[in-house]
């Protein structure tokens, strides 16, 4: 398990559980103040333009129960957020939208996946993170720097979170692309390296897993763009459409890389087969050259008494010369047809 991130509100407020990374009140002018979980319902009872943004990481059951009580969240949504291992989806529960997306993070040179569960209400946004996930502190800082967009409410904060998740896919995909370029050079080297095939397979497996995380997200973002729900400010839909474009681009790049990896694996196998064929051809060529003296030697190994050339004075040198000429002629011919 990844340790709690250093921006946790618990680091400065002992009344806030350690899994609560952020709990704050915002309005059009920016962040107003940090709040405790017990204050949420009281804050929401005031009729103004403020909204609450709560972020938790690997929450305890008691914290989820408290959030359900304060925000009046649906049982099914809380159950999903508690258990994780959900596919990307968008669900509507009364006056709350429940969004699940997969996150990705490179840890120890391998891609680890996590989930972010977001609850969007009229005046609140709750993000629940599980597994590998980057901190959303930069997202909150970005939102706080854009007070004119904070007027759009929690739906803009949701856009900022989804935008950060999708944008984090791009450097991972670009890293895969650079790795593939290096592996392609190894594929076309004269020597066969088993490690190259293993790395190609590992890379294709990682891309397949990443595709499973990215592809369903497009449907979620499409629903957010088209949903008639009033929880999403009309002005934010163009922002969600931008995130959708980024997601489509990532998915198309992943598909292209998977195709290139499949081609690279096929080319590597073809080159290995071709190299083996060349070795077999050379062995067959040398076997043909050696077959000439072997055939003659087998004749003289027979127990025949009446062989005319045995009595000749120059029979042995002549035989050696003929064998040399025959072997050399066969060698030149095989060399010409590229068997040697």
Buried (B, 14 or more C-beta within 10 A) or exposed (E): EBEBBEBBBBEEBEEBBBBBBBBBBBBBEEBEEBBEBEBBEEBBEEEEEBBBBBBBBBBBEEBBBBBBEBBBBBEEBBEBBBEBEBEBBBBBBEEBBBBBBBBBBEEEEEBBBBBBBBBBBEBBBBBBBBBBBBBBBEBBEBBEEEBEBBBBBBBBBBBBBBBBBBEBBEEBBEEBBEBBEEBBEBBEEEEBEEEBBEBBEEBBEBBEBBBEBBBBBBBBBBBBBEBEBEBBBEEBBEBBBBBBEBBBBBBEBBBEBBEBBEEBBEEBEEBBEEEEEEEEBBEEBBEBBEEBBEEBEEEEEEEEEEEEEEEEEEEEEEBEEEBEEBBEEBBEBBEEEEBB
